[in-house]
Amino acid sequence: MHHKNIKLTVRKQLKKEFPNWKCLPKKMKREISIKVMDEVTANYDFNQEITAPVAELLGIENQLPTDGIIPHCILQIGVLVLCIIFPSLLTWLPGFMN
């Protein structure tokens, strides 16, 4: 997990130092990222304990889970399979597949 912590540190430093990152040319981005990565890895202590939350280390801190999408789809797929196997179910399950 230390490599993810290093990436997190590099990401934070790049966002802080270069707010116009998207406007920079690719060559300049490459040079800057190599320079920042070298600085961070030179000063990084691999014996330290990682205190950052897992979501932040993975870069998914802004993603929110959506409730009910997957269970509802699985339920619909299960009913569809049952309706294919037992076509008589279609008569007493009207409107469920809408």
Buried (B, 14 or more C-beta within 10 A) or exposed (E): EBEBBBBBBBEEBBEEEBEEEEEEEEEEBEEBBEEBBEEBBEEBEEEEEEEBEEEBBBEEEEEEEEEEEEEEEEEEEEBEEEBEEEEEEBEEEEEEEE
